[in-house]
Amino acid sequence: MVSARITRRRLGASVATVLAATVGAGVLASPGAVAAPAAAARATADAADEAHLPVGAEIVSTGDTGYLTSRTDDSGNTVLEWHKYADGSVLPINTGSVGHDSGSDIVVTSDGGSTVFLRDMKANGSWSTSFNLASVFTPGAKLVGVVGENLFVRVPTTGDYHELWQLAQVNGVTSKTKLTSNTYGVDYKVVASTGYDMLVLGSARVLSGPTYRTEYWKALTNVNNHSVIDWGGRESTGAWTQDSTGAYTADYKAWVEAAAGRTELVVAARGTRKKFAMDSSMSGAVIAGIQGNTLLYGVPGKAADEARSPLYARSVTADTAPYKLLEHFSSVAHAPDGSLLVRGATADADGLFRIHDGGSGTPAVTLVANTGRDLGIKVTESKVPTAVDLEKPGTTVPMEWTLSRANATVDLTLTHAATGKKLTRHLSQPVSDSRFAFTWDGVLDGISAPNGVYTWQITATAANGAGAPAIASGSIQVARLANPHDFNDNGSTDVLARDASGALWRDDLFDWPSGSQVTPAKRTKVGAGWQVYNQIEAAGNLAGAPAGDLVARDGSGVLWLYQGDGAGNFTARVKVGAGWQIYNKLAGGSDLTGDGRPDLLATDTSGVLWLYKGTGSASAPFATRTRVGGGWQIYSQITAVGNIAGGPAGDLVARDGSGVLWLYQGNGTGNFTSRVRIGGGWNTFSQLVGAGDVTGDGRPDLIAYGPNGTYVYQSTGSTTAPFSRQTTSLYAGEGGKFNAIG
C-alpha cells in the first residue's frame, strides 16, 4: 500500500478546514440560531502531502500516535492496520480479525469469540498480551466495552443472568474486578468514556407483582477505582440493545433508546433530559459523539458505498433543526482528547475526518486522510413547484436545485409534453453555495407558454469532470383561465388575419402590456386557400375543447366549423349548414345567454338580428335561431366583445353608417339593454375584433384595425366610457394588407 509521509502538525496546518453545513432534501433546515460551519475549502497542499486511505477502510480506534483501520482485501480477508501520525507509515496488526475502539494507543482486537488481544502502539507494539475470556471467566463471557487497556466483560452466572467484570493486566499481573452487585443482571454495554470515567448501560430482571419485568438503566463508573455499580448508583432509562451507542463529556451524557418501534436519542445534563425522536428513515441511528453543545448522530453505511447516510449535527441547548456535518459516514473512533475520527465524505473529499469542538459553538472538521476517490456529484434537493397559475401578468416560476458541490454546471431542459417544444438553459455557476436557480418567465418558443404538463430535467456535471453527472427530473402543471380568442391554449389572445392571396395568419399576442403597449409575440401561417370564404369569424370555444374555434361562410352560403386543436391549428372542417347567404353580418365569441357557452349573432338583409345559441356540440354547434329584433340594417359592423361592462352576459358593439360606435349590454336572456353611445370616428377602421382579454386585467378588450393604424381598446368596466385606447405594434405598417381580421 502506498502511504504518503506527513507530520501531524503539517497535516493540521495544510488541511484544517471547516466544512459547510448543507440542507438536506426536504428533511433538514438551516441550523438557525446555531451557526452552521463555514463553507468547505480544501487546502491547496499537494496530493503527495495528504495521507492515503484505502477506499474500503473503516476507522476502528485512535490514540495520540495513530489510528487503527479495518478493511477487506481482494481475497475476502480482514486486514487490520495501524497508521502512524508521525510519518504516515502503516503497520499490520496480525492478531484477531475484529478491532475495538479503545480510545487510546492500545490496539484491542479479538477473534470474534472469546480471545482478545492487546498491543501498545506507542512503542511500536513492544508490549502485548492476550486473554481467553472463557478461561479467565466462564464459557459465554463476552466483551462489551474497552477503555484503554481495560476490558469490560459480560459474564454469565446462573440461568439468563450476567455480571459485568473489568479485566486488565498491570505489571504482568492479570486483574479482574466484578463491577455489579445485583444478581439479576441481564445485559451490559460500555457505550462511552472520557478520561477514566465511563458510561454503562445495563438491564436487570426484577419482580413486579407475580411476574418479572426488565428494568433498563445507566450508570457511571471509573476505570481506576473499579467502582461497583449498585442499585443506588443507577438511573432508569428506556429500552436499549447491544447496538445502542452513547457519548460522555464533562457536560453531557447521551445514549440511544428504542421506544415503540422508533429510535430516540437521549441527552442528559445537570439533572435534565432531552429526547430527540427519530423518524423511520433514521431507524438504526447511532450517536457518534458530542462536541461542545452539539450532538453528532446518523445511520452509518459502508465506506465503499456512495449511498451512505449523512452525519448530522444538532444543538442540545438551542431549539434548532439538525444539519449535515458530513455528506456520508460509515464508522467512528473516539480519541483521548475527546475529538472524533470519522470515516466519511464531504461534497469534495472522501476519507477520514477529525471532528472537534471549533470553539464557536459548532464542530470543526479536518481532513486527516484522503482516499483520492472521485465523488460523483449529486442533486441533494429540488425546489420546483408542481403546479403554477400563469394567469396574472408578470408571474414567474422559480426553480432551484442544491447539489453536493458548488464547482459544477447545470443543464436544464423544460419540455411541453403535448407539443414537445423545449426550453434549455445552461447554468454555469451557483447563485449561492451549491444552490443553482433559474426563474422561468412563462415564455416558450417566443410566446406565452401553453397550458398543460411540462417535464423538467437537470443534468449536473462536476466542473472537474469527476464521476458521472447527476440527473433530477419532475413535472409542472401550467394553467390559466380560458380565453375565447386563444387558439393554442396559452391563455393569450390570438388574432387571425387573411391576406389578399387567401393565406390565413395567426398573431399570438403577449397577454400583458409592455411599456403600456400590447406586443405581438409571434406570427404563424395557418394555411392557404381561405379566399373561398366571404366571412371568417372567431367564434370562441363552441365545441368544448380547450382552445377557440372558427366559423367560415363560403360563396354558396354554407357555414363551416373549424375546431381549434389547441396547438394553434384547426381540425378538418365540419359543415354547420347551408343558407347562411341571407346574412350580411356575423358576430361570434360572446356568451349572450349566460350559460357559459359562446353564441353567434347574425343580421339578415332586412335588418333583423338573430341569435344562434351555442350547444357545445361539434356536429351541431348551434340551436335553432331566435329573433332578437329589427332595425339593425343601420349598422355597417357588429362585434361581439364579451362582458366588458360587468352585466349578466356578453355585450355587443355596433358601428353605424356615420362612424358612431354603440354599446349593447347583454341582459343574460339573449337580448340587450338600450344602446349607449360610445363615440364617433370609428369609420376610420375597417375591422373591429372582440379579442378576449388582451391586457391581462380579467376583462375582454377590442382590437381596431385600419389603414391608419391598429389599436387595442382596453375595456374599463364602465357602460358610459367602456374603452381606453392603447397603442400596439400589431400590424404596424400593415393597415391595408389584410381583408379579414378575426
N, C-alpha and C positions, 0 to 999 in steps of 0.2 A: 504494500500500500504506500502511495506517495504521501508524504506529510511535509508541509511547509514548516520552517523553523521561525518561530516568532516569540519574543518575550511577552509575558503577560502585561507588563507596563506598556509596551509598544502597541499591543493589541487594543488595550483600553483607550490609548490616545488616538489610534487610527480609525477605529470603527465604533466608538462610543456615540451612538446615535439614538435619538428618541423617536419612536415610531408614531405614525398617525393613528388616531382613533377614527375608524371609518364606520359609517352607519350601515347596519345590516339590512338586507332586503325585506322590508315590511315587518321587521321584528324589533329592531333597536332604534332608539332615538339618540340624539347627541347627549353627552353627559350633563348638559345644563350647568348647574352650579359647580359641578366638579369639572375642572378644566381638563379637556382631552389632551393627550400628549401631542406635541408639535409634529408637523409633517415630517415623514421619514426622509432622510437624505443619506444615502450610502457615502461613506468617505471615499476619497479618491486614491486610497492606497492601492498599490499594485496587487494583482491577484496572487502573486507569489508571497505576499506578506500576510495572507489570510490562512488560518489553519484549515485543513481539509477534513471533511467528514463524509464517510460513505453515505449514499442516499438512504440505504436501508437501516442505518444505525439508529438505535434508540438510546436516550440518556438513562442511566441507571442510578448513579450515585456521584457525588462530587465532594472533594475536600479542599484543603488550602493549596495543594500542589498539583492537582489534576482531577480528572473525571473518568468514570467508568461507563463504557457503552456496550451494547449488545446488538448483534446482527446475525443474520443467517447467510452462510456462504453458498456458493453455487451447488454444493453437494447436499445442502439442507442441514448442515451442522451449525450449531450455535457458536458464535465467536464472541468472546468477552475480551475487551481491550481497555487498557489504562492509558489515557492521553495526558502527557505531562505539560503543564503550562510553561515551564521554564524554557524548553527547547522544541516543543511540539512533537517530541518522539512518542512512539506508541509501543507499549509493552503488552504482549499477550498474557492473558490470565487463563491458565490451563487447568484450573481446578473448578469443578462444577459446571453446570450449564444454565443456572439461574442466578442473576445478580439481585442484590437487595440494597435499598437506599439506606446507607449508614450515616449520612451527613458528616462524613469525616474522610481522612485519608486511609481508613481501614476498608479494604475491599472485602465484602462479605458475599460469598457465593454458596450455592447448595446444589445438590444433585437432583433437586425436585422432590426429594424424600426426606430422610432423617439425617443425612450427613451435611454438615455445614462447615465451610472453610473460611478462615480469616487470614488476611495478609496486609501488613502495614506497608503502604507505598511511599511513605516519607523518605525511607532509606532504601528505595528500590526493592522493597519486599524482603528485607533481610529477616524480618520476624514474621512467622506464620504459625498457625495452629489449626486444628480441626476438631469437631465434636460429632459424635454419633448420638443424636438426641434419644434414640431408642435405648441406647446403653446407659447414657447418663441419667435418663429418667425411666420411662417405660415405653414399650411399643405404642405407636399412635401419637407420640409427642410431636407437636407441630410448631414451627417458627411463625410467630405472629407480630414480630417487630424487631427492629435493630436501631440502637443508638450508639454510635461509635463502635467500640469493640464489645458492647453489651448486647446479648441476645435475649429476647423475651419469648418464652415458650409456653404454649398451652399444653398442659399435661393431663391426660385422662386419669380419673380416680375410679370410682365405682359407678356403674350404670352409665348414664349420659352426662355425668358431671365432670368438671375440669377445674384445675387450678392454674394460676399464672405464676411462672417462675422466671427469675433473672439468672442468666448464665454468663460467666466471663472467665478469663484466665488472667490472673495477676501474678507477675513474677514466677511464671511457670506453674502456678497452683490454680487448679480449677475451683471457681467459687460459684455456688448456686444458692439462691435465696427464694423462698416462697413469698410471693407478694400479695396473696389473697388469703383471707381468713374465713370466708364463707364456704361451707362445704357443699353448697348447692349451686355453684357457678356453672354456667353452660358454655359461654364463649367469651373470648377476649381478643382485642387488637390494639396495638400501639399505633395511633394514627398520626402523631405529630410530636415534635420535641423542639426545645430551644435551650441551648446550653445543656445543663444536666437534668432539666425538668422535662417531663413528657406527659402527653395526654393519652389516656387509655379509655377505650370503650369496652364495656362489658355487659353481660346479661346473666341473670340468675333465675332459677325456678323457685317461686315462693308459694306457700299455701295461702289460698284465698277461699275461705269457706271450706266446702267439701272437696274442692278441686285445686289444682295448681295453675298458676299463671306465670308468664315470663315477664320479668322486670328488666328494663334496659337502663343503663347508667353510664356516666362518665366520671373519671376521677383523674387527679394529678398525682404524680409520684416523682421521686428523684432517683437518678441513676446511682449516685454516690452513697446515699444513706439507706438504700434498699427499703424505702418506706413501705410498710404493709398497708394495702388498701382494705380498710374495714368498712363496715356499714356507715359509720359516721362520716367518712371522707368521700362519700359518693353523692352525685346528684342525678336525678332521674332524667332520661332522655326519651325520645321516640325510638321506634324500632330501627335497628341498623343491621347491616350484613357484613360479611368479610370483604365485600367490595367497597364498603364505606371508607371515606378518606377524611382528613381533617387538617387543621392548621393551628399553630400555637405561637403567639408572640407575647411580648411583655404586656400588651394591652388587650389582646383578644384570644378567645378560644373558639374554634369553629369545627363543625363536623357535619356529616351527611346523615339524614334520616329518610326513611321510606314510610310515607303516610298515605293510606287509602289509595295505593297504587301509583303514587306520584313521588317524585324526588323533592326533598326540601333541604335547603342549605341553612344551617343554624349558626348564628354568630352570637357569642355571649361576651359581655364586657361589663365589669363593675356591677354585677348583680342584675343585669338586664339581658334579655334575649331578643334577637331579631331573626325572623324566619323569611327566607326567600323561596317561595313556591315555584317550582319549575313546571312548564307545560310538557306535553307528551314528546315534543321534539328534543327536550333536554333530559329524557329518561337516561339514566346511567351517568349523569353529571358527576364530576369529581371536583373536590376542592384542591386546587394547585397550591395555594398559599395565600398569605395576607402580606401586603406591602404597605406600610403606613396605615392609612384608613381605608385601603382598597382591597376588596376580596377578589381573588382570581379563580375562575372556575370554567368548566366546559366539559364536553363529551369527547374524550380522546379517540383518535383514529389510529392509523398506522403511518409510519414515517414515509413509506414509499407510495402512499395513496394520496393523490392530489385532491381527493374529495373529503379530506379531513375537516372536522368541525373547528370553528374559531375558539380561541381562548378569550373569554370575556372578562371584563373588569367592571366593578360597580362599587360605589361608595357604601360604607357601612354606617356612615354618620349623616349623610345627606340623602333626601328622598329624590334621587335622580335615576334615570334609566341606565341600564348597562350599555357598554360599548365594546367594540372589538379591540383587543390589545395585540393579538396576532391573528392573521387570517386563518391559520390552521395550527393545530398542535397535536402531539401524539404521546409524549411522555415528559415527566418532570422529575428533577432531583433537587434536594434541599441542601444548600451549602452551610458550612459552620457559621458564617456571618449573617445568616438569615435571608440571603438572596436565593434566587431560584435559577436553575438551568433548565431550559425548556426546549425540547425538540419541536420545531415548528417552522412556520414560514410567514413572511410578510408579502406584500404585493411584489416586492423586488428581490427577495432573497429567501433561500431555503437552507436551513441549517440549525445551529444550536445558538440559543439566545440566553443572555443573562438578564434577569429581571430583578430590579432592586428599587428601593424607595428613592424617588428622584428628588426628594426634599421639598417639593412644591405641592405635595398632597396627591400626586399621581405617580404611578410606577414609571421608571425609565427602563428602556430596553436596549441592550447592546449585543451586537452580533459577535459571537465567540468563534464559531467555525462554520464554514460555508460548504455546502455540498457541490456548488457550481451548477446545479440543475437549473435549466432554463424553465421558468414557470410559465405555464400557459396563462394568457390573460383571461379574465372572467368578467361577466356582467353581474354585479352584485345586487343591483336594484334598478327597476324600471318604473318611472312615473309618467305614464301616458294615459289620458282619460279614455274610457271605453265608449263614451257617448258624448257628443258635443252638439249644441244648437247654434248654428251659424246665422240665425235669422237677424240678430241685432247687428247693425253696421259696425265694423271695426273689431268684431270678435276674433280672437286668435286662439290657437290651440298650442299650449305649452307642452313640450315633450322633454323628458330628462332621463338620463341614464348614468348610473355610477359604476365605474369599472374598478377592478382590483389594482390598477395602477394608473398614474396620470400620463406617463410618457407613451401615449398611444394616439391612434386616429380612429374615427368612427365614420362609417359609410352608411347612410340612411336611405332606404327605398320605401316610399309610400305609394301603394297601388290601389286604384279604384277597382273593386272586384268585378263590377258589372261591365266596365269598358276596357279594363286592362291598362288604362292610362297611368303613368308613373311620374312621381316626383322623386328626384335623387339629390342628395346633399352630401358633401364631404366635410366633416367636422375635424379640423386639423389640430385643435387643441381644446382642453377642457375650459369651462368657464370659471371653475374654481376647484382646487384639489384634484380629484379624479372624476369630477362631475361634468358630463357633456350635455349640452342642451341645444334644442332647436325650437323656434317658435314659428309655427305654420300660420300664414296669413289667410288661409282658406282659399287660395288660388291654385288651380291645377290646369296645366296646359294653356295658361294665359287667360282663363275665365274663372268665375266663381265655381268652386268645386262642386260637382254633382252630389246629390244626396246618396245615401246607401252605405254599404260596408266598405271600409278601407282596411287593408292589411299593411302593417309596418314591419320592417325588419332592419336590424342594425348588424353590421359586421365590425367588430372591434379588433384592431390589429396593433400589436405591440410595436413601438417605434423602432426597436432594435431587431424586429423580425423573429424574436424568440417565441417558440411554441406556436400552436395552432390558433387562428383567430377565434374569437368568441362570437356567438350568434344569439340574438334575442329577438323575439317577434311577438306580435299581438294584433289586435284589431280595434278599429274605431268606427262607431256608427254616427254618421253625419246626417243631421236632419234640419229642415227649415219648414216654415209654413208654405202651403201650396200657393203658387202664383198662376192665375188663369192664363197669363200670357207667357208662360215658360214652357219651352218645347224640349229642353234637355235636362229637366228635373234638377236644376241647381238653384232654384229659388229666385233667380234674377230674370228680368224681362228680356224676351227675345222679340225683335221686330222683323217682320217679313216684308220683303220688297221685291217687285218684279220689274226687270228692265225691259227695254224695247225689243230685245231678242227673244224674250219669253223665259229667260233664266230667273229662277227664284232664289233669293239670297236671304240668309238669316244673320242678323247682327245681334250678338249676345252683349247685353249691357251689364256693367258692374252695378250691383244693386245698392251702391252707396255713392253719393256725390263726392268728387274730389275737387277741392277748391271751389265749392258751390257750383260745380259743373258736372252734369251727367256724362259719363265717359263710356264709349263702346269698348268692349274687351276684344272681340274677335268676330270677323265676318267669315261665314261658311256658305258655300254654294249648296243649296238643297237639291237642285236638279234643273233640267231644261224642259221645254215643251209646255210651259204654263200659259202660253199665249192662247191656248184653246179655251181658256176661261175668261168670261167678261166680268166676273166679280169673284174676288177672293177675300175671305173673312176669317180672321182668327176667332174661334168660337168658344174658347175655354175648354174645360175638361168635360166633354159631352159623354164619353163612353166609360168613365170610371177608372181609367189608367192614371198614373201619377202626373203625366205631362198634358199640356194643352193640345187641342185638336184644331182642325181646319176644315171649313166647308168652301166649296168652289162650284160655281154655276157655269156650265158650258153654253155654247152658242145655241143649242137646241132647247135650252131651258131645263136640263137635267141638273139636279143638285147632288153633289158628291161629298162624302165624308172621308177625310184623311185623318186617321187617328195617330196622334203623336206616339212614337216608340220610346220616348224617354231619353233618347241619345241625340236628339236634335233633328231626326228624320221622321218620316211618316210611313205607316204601313200601307199596303195596297188599298186603293180607294174602294169605298163601298157606296153603292147607289142609294141615295136617300129617297128620291122620287123625281118624277117629271112634272112639267107645267109651271116651273118656277120663273118662266119668262114674263109672267104677268106682273112681277115685282121689279121696280126700278131702283130700290134701295134695300140693303140688308144690313143688320146690325146685330152682332153676336158677342157672347163672352160675359154677359152680366146676368146675375140671378135676379129676376124681376118678381118672382113669386115667393121667395123666402124659404124654398125647400132645400137649399144648398147646392142645386144644380143650375148650370148656366142655361139661359133660354135664348131664343132667336127672335128678332123683330124684323118685319118686312112691310114695306109700303107699296101698294099697288098703284097703277097709273091713274086711278080715280082719287088717290089721296087717302085711302083707308089704311090704317096701321093695324097689322095683325101680329098676334103673339103665338109663337110656336114654343110650347113649354118643353123643356128638356126632360127626357125619360131616364137617362143613364144607360140606354141600350145602344150598342154599336150597330145593330142591324136595323133598328127603328128608333133613331135618336130623338124624334120629336113627336109629341102628341098632336091630335087634331087641332088645327088653328082656332083661335078665338079672336073676335073683333075687339080692338082696343078703342078705336074712334076714327072719325074722318077729319078732313081738313089738313092733312099732312103734306099735301102737294105744294105747300108754300115753302117747304124746306128743300134745299139742294143736297144736304147731307145730314144723316142721323148717325150718332155714335153711342153705343152702349159703353159706359165708363165705369161700371161698378158702383159701389156705395161710397160716393165722395162727400155726401152731406150728412151722414150719420143717421139716416132714416131706417125704416124696417127692411128695405130691399135695395137692389141695384137701381142706378139712375141712368138718365139718358140726356145727351145734349144734342140740340138740333140747330143747324145754321140756316137762316132764311136767305132769300134772294138778295137782300141788301147787305149781307155780311154780318148780321147780328146773330150772336150765339145765345140760345135759350137753354135753361136747365129745367128738365122734367124729373122731379124727385119721385122714385118708386114708392108706392104705398103698401107693397107686400102682397097685393092680390092680383098682380099682373097689370095694374093701371098706374096712373101718375097723378100727383097733385098739380095744381095750377102752375103754369110755367113761370119762371123767374128770369128776367133779362140779365145776362152776364156782361155783355158789352158788344161793341161794334168792331169792324175792321177785320173780321175773321175770314173774309173772302180773299185775303192775301195768301191763304193756304189752300193747296189742292187736296190735301188729305188730313183728316183728323182721326187719331187712333186711340182707343181706350186701351192703354198699355199695361194695366195692372200696377202694382206698386214698384215704381221705378226708383224712388228716392229712399226706400227702406224705412219709412216712417209709419208703416202699417195702413196707409190709405192708398187707394188706386189713383193713378195720375193719367194725364192726357199728353200725347205727343202730336204736335202740329208740324206738318211738312209742306214746304212750298218753294218756289223759285227764289224767294228772298231769304231763305234760311229755315232751319229746323229748331224748334224749341220744345222744352219739356214744361208743361204746365202742372206744377205740383198742387195737389188738392189741399185745401186748407181746413175742410170740415165745415165751412160756412155755406149757407144756402144763398146768401146775397153776394158774396165775393168768394166763389169756390176755388179759384186758381191763383197761384203765384208763379210768374214766369221765371224759368231758369234757362241759362244757356247750355248748349250741348255741342260736342264735336261730332255727334252722329250726323251722317250725310253732309258733312261740311263740304261745300263746293259741288254738291251733287243734287241740288234742288230741282233740276229738270231731268235727272237720269231715270227715275222710276215712275211708272204709270199706275202702280197699285202699291199701297202700303197697308199692312195688316198686323 
